């Protein structure tokens, strides 16, 4: 009698787990399909930019740091950005009576501008290296 009860519990439990896994798989597949469709339509963004730019636009970041928004294809003046960042970040230090929220917004604004500038700086460095030529450092043994 006891073996019938144990067998029924095992069978019912495996059915429940099987259905739960099947439903989880369906949801994961639907989510994946939705993300692919969003990326194909241009509404999504790459994973690297999601963490930095999902909540803040470049315009908003420039307004927070009070710097001029760079023209399309031109890098921002990072010396000015860092100068404003340091001044505002220190002014909003919670230990000095500032706001942690504002301090985090200032940090995110700097990161957003840096993320926007990084590809432009890499491109400029690559062009400078191509213009200069490749000069390998060769060390000769004595």
Number of C-alpha atoms within 10 A of each C-alpha: 5 7 8 9 10 11 11 12 12 12 11 12 12 12 12 12 11 12 12 12 12 12 12 12 12 12 12 12 12 12 12 12 12 12 15 13 13 13 13 11 9 9 9 15 14 8 9 9 13 11 10 18 19 12 10 13 14 17 15 15 22 19 13 19 24 13 16 13 17 16 8 7 10 12 18 21 14 14 9 13 19 14 12 18 20 14 11 17 21 14 15 18 15 14 9 9 9 14 15 14 12 17 19 13 17 21 18 18 26 23 15 24 26 18 16 20 19 12 13 15 15 11 12 13 12 12 12 11 12 10 9 9 9 8 7 6 6 6 6 5 4 3
